[in-house]
Amino acid sequence: MKIVLLGPPGAGKGTLAESLRDTLGLLHISTGDILREEMKNGTPLGKEAKKFVESGGLVPDELVTRLIKNRLENDPKAKKGFLMDGFPRTQKQAEDLDKILKDLNQPVDCTLCLEASVKTVVQRLTGRRVCKQCGALYHMTNKPPKKEGVCDNCGGPLYQRADDNEETIQNRMKVYTESTKPIIEYYKAQGKLRSIDADTDSQTVRTAALKIING
Ligand code: AP5
């Protein structure tokens, strides 16, 4: 199954992908996670991406598309199917993804669009904490760790993403509305778009997603 997850920053794409990947045996591909890893390692790509990520803007299409093409062509796990999180984010990326997958004979099966209000996403993003070691996601009130500042899974330290401050969140929402929201129509025209109410708890979102995926 090849699934694309769409939705505004903080709608819960990463949370849903984490919850479904083992159940469905799919690879979770997050462009945000890949870019943050490159930034942490100080690679040339990470250095190039930093200014865009930290301001809430979009990294140029060709850089991100190259990363995705490389992953889809060379990661054997991707052949079994994937949950694509954070890509595509522009019309050009959506068209390029279709071309890459056409060449691999693996078209997108389904696009799940998580619909969440501005109030919800601001609350989720400002309270989000992430494990520095394993990337597990937490929230100060919605999903607090057992011990403050420490990951339940691996004991690693939790941190707040540099782009999870109110000013950058406003910019990310603006960029989403202008550049990413229009591609909902692209998938709708292909008959592949399914919407999910994401203004609700993560278990309800997961159940709704599984109902769609399992037909
Ligand atoms: P990226 O990392 O993709 O950020 P994003 O799209 O803004 O999405 P988020 O990761 O912020 O949110 P999410 O929807 O995954 O929510 P989460 O599950 O974490 O991208 C970051 C940056 O990288 C971009 O701004 C851009 O610069 C660059 N970039 C990435 N891809 C790119 C591309 N293709 N092209 C160009 N540039 C690109 O949940 C958030 C919080 O809410 C968590 O604390 C979680 O515990 C909680 N939560 C989640 N769901 C629920 C629920 N149902 N109920 C209660 N709490 C919930």
Boltz pocket constraint, residues with backbone or C-beta under 6 A from the ligand:
constraints:
  - pocket:
      binder: B
      contacts: [[A, 7], [A, 8], [A, 9], [A, 10], [A, 11], [A, 12], [A, 13], [A, 14], [A, 15], [A, 16], [A, 31], [A, 32], [A, 33], [A, 35], [A, 49], [A, 52], [A, 53], [A, 54], [A, 56], [A, 57], [A, 58], [A, 59], [A, 60], [A, 61], [A, 64], [A, 85], [A, 86], [A, 87], [A, 88], [A, 89], [A, 93], [A, 124], [A, 125], [A, 127], [A, 128], [A, 129], [A, 137], [A, 138], [A, 139], [A, 140], [A, 142], [A, 143], [A, 163], [A, 172], [A, 198], [A, 200], [A, 201], [A, 202], [A, 203], [A, 205]]
      max_distance: 6.0
